[in-house]
Amino acid sequence: MLGRIEKLFAHEAAGGIMLMLATVVALIVANTDLAGLYAQILHLKFTIALGETGLSKPLILWINDGLMAIFFLLVGLELKHELREGRLKTPSNVVLPGVAALGGMLVPALIYLAFTWSDPVHRTGWAIPTATDIAFAVGVVALLGKRVPPALKLFLLTLAILDDLGAILVIALFYTATLKPVYLALALIPLALMALRLWMGAHRIAPTLILGAVLWVLVLKSGVHATLAGVITAFFLPIRDRHGASPLHALEHGLAPYVAFLIVPIFALANAGVTLTGLGLADLAAPLPLAIALGLVVGKQLGVFGATFALVKLGFARLPEGASWLQLYGIAALAGIGFTMSLFIGSLNFETDAQMNAVRLGVLAGSLVSALVGYAVLRLAPEPARQSRD
């Protein structure tokens, strides 16, 4: 029995399934008599203080700023690994998914702005439909098994990783509140100590992680979004130590199950609770949710597929081995599963319950349609062995 459970959690689709279950639970709770308790718990204030100095935030912000910093630490670890030893090390492997990721960010943003430009408050959320949720997208592909060629799975993974990198840059550049220079200057101290440890070849990672926690507090106080501290900390962890082992890989593999089966589901549970009572098509057709949904569904398909088609037809790249144009279109549709990152970016933009409910509605609708379209296309596409290359 234990072996079957371990096998289940090791499956590629397990993280995506946990995310779906957490979303369903959040929707059920938000639309039953538990809704009041749900909101009350999320707004409970937790305080950590040392004398007169400390942090006092509602639980929802501890989840979005604190737990998600660990999520971004893992993203940073994966990015450093891929840049130094993986797919992103070789430029030729980056061209096609890189251009596809860029198209998959630009076109959704333009579609979103086309529907919200007249509203100066709503148009600031242009980055919401630009993200791709790796866990959900990879989970759907895993359910399809051998129907998706390995090279196409690799294309999606690389695209999603580059998409995450783009999201990190967007958060750093566009989602910084009023800066507090004193805390920003103080943040340079743990940053310098982490850099010194890396330069000296220190192989213990615990001190760097402690410095990363100090950096998180100072960055949070400075006005820059605190989750960036997770990414920064990851890049100061060594790929190899003096004994030839890899502390970075060990931490990456150790964190991955906790992020997939605990942190991301908790985030979904806290952020996916859309109140459906009284909602109709008119609500989905409102500018904000419609802009998000169309950005994810139409924008991602046009951006990812269009950029890939242009690059291949112009002779700058080739289709992933064993893949057809129809399958590539299915992957482009799956890139529209924004969910975790889209909800996260939405929480950086909007604070009122009404605005966040509209964001959740748009993200859930767009992600669901993208998942169904992508799955249907890839399910109905010819088997890889029967395909002919373009």
Disulfide bonds with the S-S distance in Angstrom:
none
